[in-house]
């Protein structure tokens, strides 16, 4: 067997719990830390013990010191914010192996304006758009376009900086909220007004070492808060994989025409990308269009994808850091997986915290409860975020996966909890 590895996962959400859960299944793991983690990431199972290191994901100096003191062999960075701040660069400068892109490569997500210009330079299909720093100029453009639009804050806004106005008044109000009222803070210093595309969305993620690209099963996220895709956008209320709307031949085509050219373009521009590249795609009548890139595992897509991974995640991550992903045969299990996000009352707006969560001690067959916004208080698990849990089930098909996920959700309770009851509805409707 290859060398055993001491691993640090950076982040505190459901995505990081899912990564930790999968890493803990590796026979190559010697020690596992999650920083800062949550109430679910400190666990004993699969022969491994995971421990939380109470260091914020953006505290670069402290994370570098911790990795040196603990002789960490491999760091997997979950969220986009520390990547955009240059955490991967600082760790590499300290001699550590890092699964996550450099600050320069992370611009593909950290700046929507950079991303749009990059796609134009490399002839990657996307929507028509214009970029603004000045409110008056943006408003003038807004009033002059004759097609449906999307308004985006260019910077990082935790998945919430995209507004789909229904009319001109809504569009102007959205522009004011972003640029004048600073609803998303500095993320709104630069705003993109782009054509609103129609079609089905699919999330296509891939492992990459900066040269080779190995795609994951396509997933479909559910951004709106309520059933039937109603209400405001969220960080994601659930996901399933593989999405039937993107069969294997399309995965192969999109890898060749979108993911590989993106990785090649970044490398050619002196921004080699190591880690997970995520393309949010709209499948339009005129072909695929890239809506956005992410520079890391998606959340909640990761919770639906990793249960299907058959190859050791540590082998893949290590190979990416060493530029030899081409040597790894990345295999996936048959069947499907689905994740249902359980949220706090009021999310995605203001929400209460500190509510006790009941039913977490139950064991589930072919299902797992990933913690997201949770923490321990005197031995009790309480809510500590908007998206509290991600409950994932898997099975021979999507119906079986959803049945297991929802069965597990029904055993959990806390005051004000809510979730969507229609995860996977598009795929189920298509199969009828």
C-alpha positions in Angstrom: 0.0 0.0 0.0 1.1 3.6 -0.6 2.2 5.8 2.2 -0.4 6.7 4.9 -1.4 10.3 4.9 -2.2 12.9 7.6 -5.0 15.1 6.2 -6.5 18.5 6.9 -9.9 19.5 5.4 -10.5 23.2 5.5 -14.1 24.4 6.0 -17.2 24.0 8.2 -20.1 23.0 6.0 -22.0 20.0 4.6 -19.5 19.7 1.8 -16.6 19.4 4.2 -18.4 16.8 6.3 -19.0 14.8 3.1 -15.4 15.1 2.1 -14.3 14.0 5.6 -16.7 11.1 5.6 -15.3 9.9 2.2 -11.6 10.4 3.2 -12.2 8.5 6.5 -13.0 5.4 4.4 -9.5 5.4 2.9 -7.1 2.7 4.2 -4.3 5.2 3.5 -5.6 7.7 6.2 -3.5 8.0 9.3 -4.9 11.2 10.9 -7.8 13.5 9.9 -8.5 17.1 11.0 -11.2 19.5 9.9 -10.7 23.2 10.4 -12.9 24.6 11.8 -15.4 21.8 11.2 -18.9 21.5 12.8 -20.7 19.1 15.2 -20.6 16.3 12.6 -17.0 16.5 11.5 -15.5 15.2 14.8 -16.4 11.6 14.5 -15.2 8.0 15.0 -16.0 5.6 12.2 -14.6 3.5 9.4 -11.6 2.8 11.6 -10.7 6.5 11.6 -11.1 9.4 14.1 -11.7 12.9 12.8 -10.9 15.9 15.0 -11.9 19.5 14.7 -9.1 22.1 14.7 -10.8 25.4 15.8 -9.2 27.6 13.2 -11.2 29.8 10.9 -11.0 28.8 7.2 -9.7 32.3 6.3 -7.0 32.4 9.0 -4.2 31.6 6.7 -1.3 32.2 9.1 -2.8 29.9 11.7 -3.6 27.2 9.2 -0.1 27.2 7.8 1.3 26.9 11.4 -1.0 24.1 12.3 0.0 22.1 9.1 3.6 22.5 10.0 3.2 21.6 13.7 1.0 18.5 12.8 3.2 17.5 9.8 0.1 17.4 7.6 0.7 15.6 4.3 -2.3 16.7 2.3 -4.7 19.7 2.7 -8.1 19.7 0.9 -9.6 23.1 0.8 -13.4 23.1 0.7 -14.8 26.7 0.5 -14.1 29.4 -2.1 -13.2 32.3 0.3 -9.9 30.9 1.6 -8.9 29.9 -2.0 -9.6 33.5 -3.2 -7.5 34.8 -0.3 -4.5 32.7 -1.3 -4.5 29.9 1.3 -3.3 27.3 -1.2 -0.4 29.5 -2.2 0.7 30.0 1.4 0.5 26.3 2.2 2.5 25.4 -0.9 5.1 28.0 0.0 5.4 26.2 3.3 6.1 22.9 1.5 2.6 21.3 1.8 0.7 19.4 -0.8 -2.6 21.1 -1.5 -5.7 20.0 -3.3 -7.1 23.3 -4.3 -6.3 26.1 -6.8 -4.0 29.0 -6.4 -5.4 32.5 -5.8 -4.8 33.4 -9.4 -6.6 30.3 -10.7 -9.4 30.8 -8.1 -10.3 34.1 -9.9 -12.4 31.9 -12.2 -15.0 32.0 -9.4 -13.9 34.9 -7.2 -14.4 37.4 -10.1 -17.4 36.8 -12.4 -16.0 39.6 -14.5 -12.7 37.8 -14.9 -14.6 34.6 -15.7 -16.7 36.2 -18.4 -13.7 37.8 -20.1 -11.8 34.5 -19.8 -14.6 32.6 -21.6 -14.7 35.2 -24.3 -10.9 34.9 -24.8 -11.0 31.2 -25.0 -14.3 30.9 -27.1 -16.1 29.0 -24.4 -19.9 29.4 -24.9 -21.7 31.7 -22.4 -24.4 34.3 -22.3 -24.2 37.9 -23.7 -23.2 40.3 -20.9 -21.9 43.7 -19.9 -19.8 44.6 -16.8 -20.3 47.8 -14.8 -18.7 49.6 -11.8 -21.0 52.7 -12.0 -24.7 52.5 -11.0 -25.9 55.1 -13.6 -24.1 53.4 -16.5 -25.5 50.0 -15.4 -29.0 51.5 -15.1 -28.8 53.0 -18.6 -27.8 49.7 -20.0 -30.5 47.9 -18.1 -33.2 50.2 -19.5 -31.9 49.7 -23.0 -31.8 45.9 -23.3 -34.7 44.1 -25.0 -34.1 40.6 -23.6 -34.6 38.9 -20.2 -31.7 39.5 -17.9 -29.8 38.2 -14.8 -28.0 40.6 -12.5 -24.9 39.3 -10.7 -22.5 40.7 -8.1 -19.1 39.9 -9.6 -17.4 39.0 -6.3 -18.1 36.1 -3.9 -21.5 36.3 -2.3 -21.9 32.8 -0.8 -24.0 31.6 -3.8 -26.6 34.3 -3.3 -25.4 37.2 -5.5 -27.5 36.3 -8.5 -30.9 38.0 -9.0 -33.5 37.1 -11.7 -35.8 40.1 -12.0 -39.3 39.6 -13.4 -39.8 43.2 -14.7 -37.9 46.5 -15.2 -38.8 47.8 -11.8 -37.5 44.6 -10.1 -34.3 44.9 -12.1 -33.7 48.5 -11.1 -34.4 47.6 -7.4 -32.0 44.7 -7.6 -29.3 47.0 -9.1 -29.8 49.5 -6.3 -29.7 46.8 -3.7 -26.3 45.5 -5.0 -24.5 48.7 -6.0 -26.0 51.4 -3.7 -27.3 49.5 -0.7 -24.4 47.1 -0.7 -26.5 44.1 0.0 -23.6 41.8 -0.8 -20.8 44.1 0.4 -17.7 44.4 -1.7 -18.9 41.6 -4.0 -21.2 44.2 -5.6 -18.4 46.7 -6.5 -18.6 45.2 -10.0 -21.9 44.0 -11.5 -22.7 41.9 -14.5 -25.9 42.3 -16.4 -26.3 39.3 -18.7 -28.8 37.6 -20.9 -31.1 35.2 -19.1 -30.9 31.8 -20.8 -33.6 29.2 -20.8 -33.2 25.5 -20.5 -32.2 23.0 -17.8 -29.2 23.6 -15.6 -26.6 21.0 -14.8 -23.5 21.1 -12.6 -20.5 19.3 -14.1 -17.6 18.9 -11.7 -14.2 17.4 -12.5 -10.9 16.5 -10.8 -7.9 18.1 -12.5 -4.2 18.3 -11.9 -3.8 21.3 -14.3 -3.5 19.1 -17.3 -5.7 16.0 -17.1 -9.5 16.4 -16.5 -11.6 13.6 -15.1 -15.3 14.4 -14.8 -17.7 13.4 -12.0 -21.3 12.3 -12.5 -23.4 15.4 -13.5 -25.6 16.8 -10.8 -28.6 19.0 -10.6 -28.9 21.6 -7.8 -32.1 23.2 -6.5 -31.4 26.9 -5.8 -34.8 28.2 -4.9 -36.0 27.9 -1.3 -39.5 26.5 -1.9 -41.0 23.6 -3.8 -41.6 24.1 -7.5 -38.6 26.3 -7.7 -40.4 29.2 -6.0 -38.9 32.0 -3.8 -35.5 33.5 -3.5 -32.2 31.9 -4.4 -30.2 30.1 -1.7 -26.9 28.4 -1.5 -28.7 25.2 -2.6 -31.6 23.2 -1.1 -30.7 19.8 -2.5 -29.1 18.0 -5.3 -29.0 14.6 -7.1 -26.6 12.7 -9.3 -26.3 11.6 -12.0 -28.7 14.0 -13.7 -30.4 12.2 -16.6 -30.6 15.4 -18.6 -26.8 15.1 -19.1 -26.1 11.4 -20.2 -22.6 10.0 -20.5 -22.1 11.1 -24.1 -22.8 14.7 -23.2 -20.5 14.5 -20.2 -17.8 13.4 -22.6 -18.6 16.2 -25.0 -18.7 18.9 -22.4 -15.4 17.7 -20.9 -13.8 18.0 -24.3 -15.4 21.3 -25.3 -15.7 23.2 -22.0 -13.8 21.7 -19.0 -10.6 20.8 -20.9 -10.3 24.1 -22.7 -10.9 25.9 -19.4 -8.1 24.0 -17.7 -5.8 24.5 -20.7 -6.6 28.2 -20.9 -5.9 28.8 -17.3 -2.6 26.9 -17.6 -1.6 28.9 -20.7 -2.4 32.2 -18.8 0.0 31.2 -16.0 -2.8 30.1 -13.7 -2.5 26.3 -13.5 -5.6 24.9 -11.8 -5.3 22.0 -9.3 -8.4 20.7 -7.5 -12.0 20.5 -8.5 -13.3 22.7 -11.4 -17.1 23.1 -11.4 -19.0 24.4 -14.5 -22.6 25.4 -14.0 -24.1 24.8 -17.4 -27.4 25.8 -19.0 -28.5 23.3 -21.7 -30.2 25.7 -24.2 -31.9 24.9 -27.5 -28.7 26.4 -29.1 -26.3 24.2 -27.1 -24.6 24.4 -23.7 -23.7 27.7 -22.1 -21.5 28.2 -19.1 -23.5 30.1 -16.4 -20.6 30.2 -13.9 -17.5 28.5 -12.7 -16.7 27.4 -9.2 -13.1 26.7 -8.1 -14.1 23.9 -5.7 -16.5 21.1 -4.8 -20.1 22.3 -5.0 -22.4 22.4 -1.9 -24.7 20.5 -1.9 -23.6 18.7 -5.1 -20.7 17.1 -3.2 -23.1 15.4 -0.8 -24.8 13.7 -3.8 -21.7 12.9 -5.8 -19.2 11.5 -3.3 -21.3 8.5 -2.2 -21.1 7.3 -5.8 -17.3 7.5 -5.9 -15.7 4.0 -6.0 -12.0 5.1 -6.1 -10.1 6.2 -3.0 -10.5 10.0 -2.8 -7.0 10.3 -1.2 -5.5 8.6 -4.2 -7.2 11.0 -6.5 -6.4 14.1 -4.5 -2.7 13.2 -4.1 -2.4 12.4 -7.8 -3.8 15.8 -8.6 -1.2 17.5 -6.4 1.6 15.5 -8.0 0.5 16.1 -11.6 -0.3 12.5 -12.3 -4.1 12.3 -12.4 -3.7 10.5 -15.8 -2.4 7.5 -13.8 -5.6 7.1 -11.8 -8.6 5.2 -13.0 -11.5 7.2 -11.4 -14.4 4.8 -11.0 -18.0 5.4 -10.1 -20.7 3.2 -8.7 -23.9 2.5 -10.6 -27.2 3.9 -9.3 -28.0 7.4 -8.0 -27.7 9.6 -4.9 -29.8 12.5 -3.6 -29.2 15.1 -0.9 -32.0 17.0 0.8 -31.0 20.2 2.7 -32.7 20.8 6.0 -32.7 24.6 6.7 -33.4 27.0 9.6 -36.6 29.0 9.8 -36.2 32.3 7.8 -33.3 31.1 5.6 -32.1 32.5 3.2 -32.9 35.7 5.1 -32.3 36.2 8.8 -32.6 33.0 10.8 -32.4 32.0 14.5 -29.6 29.8 15.9 -29.2 27.7 19.0 -32.1 25.3 18.5 -31.6 21.7 19.6 -31.6 19.1 16.9 -33.4 15.8 17.7 -33.1 12.4 15.9 -29.4 12.5 14.9 -28.5 9.3 16.7 -30.6 7.1 14.4 -28.7 4.8 12.0 -29.9 4.7 8.4 -29.5 2.1 5.7 -27.9 3.6 2.6 -28.3 7.1 3.9 -26.1 9.5 5.9 -26.7 12.8 7.6 -24.1 15.5 6.8 -23.8 18.4 9.2 -23.6 21.9 7.8 -24.7 24.7 10.2 -24.3 22.8 13.5 -22.3 23.0 16.6 -22.0 21.3 19.9 -23.2 23.0 23.1 -22.7 21.1 26.4 -22.8 17.9 24.5 -26.0 18.8 22.6 -26.1 19.4 18.8 -27.7 22.8 18.0 -28.3 24.8 14.9 -25.7 27.3 14.0 -26.4 28.3 10.4 -29.0 28.7 7.6 -28.5 25.3 6.0 -28.3 23.0 8.9 -28.0 19.5 7.6 -27.7 17.7 4.2 -29.4 14.3 4.3 -28.2 12.0 1.5 -29.6 8.7 0.4 -28.4 6.4 -2.4 -29.7 3.4 -4.2 -30.2 1.6 -7.5 -32.0 4.5 -9.0 -33.1 8.1 -8.2 -36.5 7.0 -6.7 -34.7 4.7 -4.3 -32.1 7.3 -3.3 -34.8 9.9 -2.7 -36.9 7.5 -0.6 -33.9 6.8 1.6 -33.0 10.5 2.0 -36.6 11.6 2.9 -37.0 8.6 5.2 -34.0 9.8 7.1 -35.1 13.5 7.1 -38.4 12.5 8.7 -36.6 11.2 11.8 -35.0 14.6 12.4 -36.6 17.6 14.0 -35.8 21.0 15.4 -38.0 24.1 15.9 -38.7 25.9 12.6 -36.9 23.4 10.3 -38.0 23.3 6.7 -36.9 21.6 3.5 -38.0 21.0 -0.1 -40.2 18.0 -0.7 -39.5 17.9 -4.5 -35.8 17.3 -4.9 -35.2 15.5 -8.2 -38.6 16.5 -9.6 -37.3 17.4 -13.0 -35.7 14.0 -13.5 -38.7 12.2 -12.1 -41.1 14.1 -14.4 -38.9 13.3 -17.4 -39.0 9.6 -16.6 -42.8 9.4 -16.3 
